Amino acid sequence: MMTEAVKNSVTQGQYSYDGENKRVKIVEGSTLISLFSGLTIVYQKNMKSGGESKFVFANSLLIAKNNGSLTYYHQDALGSTRVTTDGRRIMLFQSNHKPF
């Protein structure tokens, strides 16, 4: 596991992991703390800005993220995110990839 990124003898980032090898802390200019439930990320906090993100899952699929504004995730039959929308149903992202 990478615990530190260095470029030209300058530390660019530091990374901490829990006992299950999940990255729980990122320091890259500011500190990002992550909390997990099992293998699923459920919460992140930027310690510099105070910004928080909460993640909502159903049947192991990410369905929403709330970081002050809601983002909904829409998956295809294989579980890949195809579309994201905001709370007003406005499309934020769309992926139209095709299987090979």
C-alpha positions in Angstrom: 0.0 0.0 0.0 1.2 3.5 -0.8 1.6 5.5 2.4 3.3 8.5 0.9 3.7 10.2 -2.6 6.9 12.2 -3.1 8.0 14.2 -6.2 11.3 16.0 -6.4 11.9 15.2 -2.7 8.7 17.0 -1.7 5.8 15.1 -0.1 2.7 15.4 -2.3 0.4 13.2 -0.2 0.2 10.9 2.8 -2.2 8.0 3.2 -3.4 6.0 6.2 -5.2 2.6 6.1 -7.3 0.7 8.6 -6.9 -2.9 9.7 -8.7 -4.1 6.5 -6.4 -2.1 4.2 -9.1 0.5 3.3 -7.7 4.0 2.9 -9.3 6.0 5.7 -7.2 9.2 5.6 -5.8 11.3 2.8 -3.5 14.3 3.3 -3.0 16.2 0.0 -3.0 19.9 0.8 -6.0 19.2 3.1 -7.0 16.2 5.1 -9.9 13.9 3.9 -11.3 11.4 6.4 -13.3 8.4 5.2 -15.6 6.1 7.2 -16.7 2.7 6.0 -19.4 0.2 6.8 -17.8 -3.1 5.8 -16.3 -2.4 2.4 -18.7 0.4 1.6 -17.8 4.1 2.1 -20.5 5.9 3.9 -19.0 9.2 5.0 -16.2 11.6 4.1 -15.1 14.9 5.7 -12.6 17.5 4.4 -10.9 18.6 7.6 -9.8 21.9 6.1 -13.0 23.1 4.6 -15.4 21.2 6.9 -17.2 19.9 3.9 -19.0 16.5 4.4 -20.2 13.9 2.0 -22.7 11.1 3.0 -23.3 8.1 0.7 -26.5 6.1 0.4 -26.5 2.5 -0.8 -29.2 0.0 -1.7 -28.3 -3.6 -2.5 -24.6 -2.6 -2.5 -25.2 0.0 -5.3 -24.5 3.7 -4.7 -27.8 5.5 -5.2 -27.1 9.0 -3.7 -24.5 11.3 -2.4 -25.2 14.3 -0.2 -22.4 16.9 0.1 -24.7 19.9 0.6 -26.5 19.1 -2.6 -28.0 15.7 -3.6 -26.6 13.7 -6.4 -28.5 10.6 -7.5 -26.7 7.7 -9.3 -28.6 5.6 -11.9 -27.1 2.3 -12.8 -27.5 -0.1 -15.7 -28.3 -3.8 -15.3 -24.6 -4.6 -14.6 -24.3 -1.9 -11.9 -22.3 0.6 -13.8 -23.3 4.2 -13.2 -24.8 5.5 -16.5 -26.4 8.8 -15.3 -26.2 11.1 -12.4 -28.9 13.7 -11.6 -29.4 16.4 -9.0 -32.4 16.9 -6.7 -34.3 18.7 -9.5 -33.8 15.8 -11.9 -31.3 17.7 -14.0 -28.7 15.4 -15.6 -25.2 16.0 -14.3 -23.4 13.2 -16.1 -24.2 10.6 -18.7 -22.2 7.7 -20.0 -23.1 6.0 -23.2 -20.4 3.3 -23.4 -21.3 0.1 -25.1 -20.1 -3.4 -24.1 -17.4 -4.9 -26.3 
